[in-house]
């Protein structure tokens, strides 16, 4: 059988268990950059960990920073203009705060590189939302910086850690569905077309590719590994970002994967991993499957379901926490070489689709 690219971690899908949230070492003091929807969802899960201290938050506006700090109980807040009204970006003050150990970055993609670079240069560990950066060049520079400073850096692809995905890897590794021959996965939703919205703006790295394609890609990369070839097609908006895209991946074994991401329609949001003996199909959204339908042969079928604390982000947050406590500089489940290789794949997909961003022209990386 084909060996899965990712090694399953059975300890990740132990359903709800108080030990999932228990302290495992010296508490880490967290700084959160941005106060939008994803920042709030992740912070709510971060607060569930016994060894997480909500230390500082930064935002562009004073009102947002203070409201977010009050809601979650952060010790301090920063905002553009500074806590004392002086000029300066709030995130620069946050990364300079000696009370912060690790920074979680939840801004639009195009800001990731500058903020992560500032945090690493300030000696902070970093968890950065996906996509890690806009370009592979930016990702490579951050990785080199983190490694040179011996600091922890991880791209926040939380779906790698959730119980449904980890259990799927275990089933595949066991040989139950045989050799994986093809993967089909899709994810998306109809987003109102608004050129001023982050998700559509070229300056923010808008479009389906950088925002959601990492999730369908996860199922191909995790079960078949890095592809030998990629073919990308897409439907572009008037501003030149992809409203939808299809990635077709080829492998030296002959296996194939087709991955569809979209911001213009409804879809099943399902991943199917097909093997010579059977297949696995996700139940509920592909990026956070609450169940797996496993079919072997023509008649044997079962459904496995999963429960876990919070919204599902506790697993990646626990990985960051335990890694830093252990003195590690990257995650074995979300290695930096994978983040770089995926950004290289996205660069090539954008080239084929004709999608470009302002960050492509930067010369300081």
N, C-alpha and C positions, 0 to 999 in steps of 0.2 A: 504493500500500500504506500501511497505518498505520505511522507511524514509531515504533519502540520508545521507551519512556520512558527507558530507560537506554542510554547509548552503550557499545558493547562496548569492552573493553580487551584487545586481543590479547596484550599482554605478560604478562597474568596467567596464561594457560594454557599457558606454554611447557614443560609437562611437567617432569620433574625435571631441573634444571640448576643446577650449583653457583652460578651468578650469582644465582639466586633468593635465596640465603642470604648473599651477599657483602655486606660493609660498603659503605655508600653515603655515609657522612659521619661526623660526630662521634658516637661511641657514646651511646646513651640509657640512663640508669639508671632501672630500672623498680621500682615498688612494687606489690605484689599484695595486694589486700584480699580475704580469705577463703581457705580452704584446702580447699574441697570438691572434688567430682569435676571440674566444669568448670574450676575454677582450676588443678587439676593437669594436665589435658589441654592447656590453652592454654599454661601455663608450660613444659611439655615442648617445645612447638613454638617458644615464644619463645627458649628456650635454643639453638635451631638457628641463629638469626640472629647473624651475626658482630658486628654493632654493637649488640647488646643486652647490657646488664649487669644481672644479677639482684641488685638492691640490698637491698630490704626486703620483708618479708611481715608481714601482721597477721592475727590470728585472735581469736576470743573466748576461746580457752583457750591457756594457756602451752604445754601439751604439743603441741597441733596446730601452733602457730606454730613451735616449735623443730624438730619433726619435718619439717615442710614445708621449712623453711630448710635443714636438713641434707640432705634428699633432693635438692634442686635447687641447692644451693650459694649461697643468699642470704647477703649480708654481715651482715644484722641481722634481728631479728624482734621484733615487738611483739604484745602481747595485752591483752585487757581487764583492767585492773588495773595495766597498765604494766610495763615491763621491770624496774622496781625495786619492784614491788608496790604502788605508789601508785594511788589511784583514777583512772580515766580510760579511755576507749575506745581500743583499740589503733590503730584507723584514724586517730584524731586525732593520735597520735604519729607515725604513718607519714607522713601528709600534711605534717607539720611538719618532717620530716627533710630538711635542706638537701641531702643527697646524692641525693634522689629527684627525677627530672625528670618522669616520667609515671606515672600511677596507673591500674592495671587493676582494675576493680571487678567482683567475681564473687559478690556476696551475693544473697540473695533480692530480688525486684523492689522490695518496699516500702522497702528500705533504700537504694536507689540514689540518690534525691534528696538525702538528708542527707549521704551520703558524698561524692557528686560535688560538691555545693555546698561542702563543707569543703575538698576538694582544690583546686577552682578558686579559692576565697578565699585558699588558701595559695600560689597561684601555680603550681600543677601542671597539666600537660596531663592529659587524662582519656580513657581508653577504658573504656566502661561496657557491661556485658552488656545484652542485650535482655531484656525490654522496657526502654527507656531509663529510664522512670519508670512509675508507676501511672496517672497522669492526664496529659492534655494540658497542664493548667495547670502541673504540675511540670516537664514537658519544656520548656515555653515559658520558664519562669524560669531553668532551667539554660542554655538557649541564649542568652538575653539576657545572663546573667552571663559566659559564656565569651566572647561577642563583645565585651562591654565591657572585659574584661581582656585581649583579644587572645590567648587561649589556645586550644589545640586541644582539641576535644571531638568524640567519635564514638561512636555506638551500635554495639556489636559484633555486627552481623549478618554473620557470617563467610560465609554462603552467597552473599552478593552477589559475593564475590571468587573463589570456587572455579572451577577450570577448566571444569567442566561447564556452569555457568550462564553464564559469560562466552562460551563457545563457542556456546551456544544463541542468545545475543543477536547474535553475529556472523552466524549462519546466517539469522536472521530479518531482520536489517538488509540482507543481501545480496538479499533478495527471493525466495530459493529456494522458500519455502513459501507465498509470496504474502501477501495481506493477512490478518492475524490476525483471526479471527471469534469464537473462543471459547477459554477456558482452563479446564481442570479439574485440580484438584490436591488431594491429601489427605496428611495426616501424623498419626501418633499411635501409641499402644501401649496395652495394657491395664495400667494402674497400680493396684495394690492400694489399695482405698479406706481411707485412714487419716487421720482428721481432724487428727492431730498432724503429719502430713508437710507439708513446705513446699508441695508441688505441689497440695495440697487446701486449705490454710489461707487463709481470707479475709484475715487480717492480713498474709500474705506475698504477696498478689496471686495466690493459687492459681487453678487452672483451666486449661483448654486454651488459651483466647484469648491471654493474655499470654505463656504459656510457649512455644507452638509455632505459633500461627496466622500469625506473621510469615513462616514459611517457605512455606506454600502461597500466601500473599498476594504474596510476592516474585515469583512467576511471572506473576501478573496485572498487578501494578504495573510490573514490568520490561518487559512486552511491550505492554501497553495503556495504561499510565499511571494517573493518579489517576482513580478512577471518578466518574461523575456521580451515582450512587445506590448505596446499600447496604441490603440487607435481611438481618437476622441472626436466627437461631433457635437455641435451644440446650436441652440437657437439663441441669438443675441438680441439684446434690446437696442434701442436707438443710441444709447450711451455706450454700447459695446461690452456689456457684461452678459453672462450667460443666464438666460431664464430657465434653461434646462440643458442637460448634457448627458451623453451616453459614452461610457468608457468600456471598450472591449479589450480584454487582456488575454494574451496568449502565453503559454508556458511550454518549456522544452519537453515536458512529458506528454504534450498533446492536449492537456486540460485547457479549458477556457472559462472566462468569466465575463458577464455582461452586467454593468452597473449603471443605473439610471438615477439621476438627481434632478429635481425640478422645483421651481418656485411659481409655476403657472397652472397647476392642475392638482386634482386629487389622485391618490394612488393607493395600492394595497399596503405599502410600507413593510414589505416582507422580504426575508432572505431565505433562499433555498440552497442547501449544499447537497449535491447529488453524488452518490457513490455507486460502486459496482454491486453492492449488496442492498442498498437502501438509501434513504435521504432524511435530512433534518429540515424542518421548516419552522421559522419563528412564529410565535404567537404574540400579538400586540406589536408595537413599533420596533423596527429593525435595530434601532439604536439603544433600545432598552427593553428587550423581550422579557415579558413576565412569564413566558412559557415556551416550551419546545415540543413540536409534534415530530415524533420519531417513527419512521415507517421502515420496516425491514422485510424484504421480499414483497409478495403481493398481498399479504393478509395481516401480518403482525404490525400493530400500530399502538402507540401509547402517547400520552401527553404528560409532560413533567411541568410543574409550575413552581414559581419562586416568590418568596416574600423576603423583604429586607428593610432595614431602617431608613427613614427619610425618603428622599427622592432618588436614591441610588448613587449619589456622589460620594458617600462615605467611604466606598471601597478605594477610589483613587486617592482620596485625602488620607486615608490610613496608610496607603503605600508611600506617599510623600513623607508622612510623619515618621514611619518606621525606618525608612531609608536614611533620612537625615539623622535620626537618633543613632543609627548604626554606623554613621560616618561614610555612607555611600554618596556618590556624586551623580548617579543616575539610576533609573528603575530597570530591573530585569524584564518587567512586563511591558514597559513603554520606553525602550532604549532610544537614545539620541540618534543612533545610526538609522533607525527606522524613520524617525521624524525627518531627517535629511533626505533619505531616499524617496519618501512620499512627496516632499516638496519638489524634488527633482522631477518626479512623475507629473506633478501638477504644473510645473513650468512647461513641460513638453505638451501636456494636454492643452494648456492655454495657447501655446504656439500653434498647435494644429487648429484650434477653434478661432484664432485671431483675437484673443482677449489680452489686453495689456492694461497695466496700472501705472500711475505716476511713480510708484516705488521701483519699477523696472529701470528707471533712468538714474537712480541714485548711484553715486560714485564713492560713497564714504564707507562701503562695506568690503 
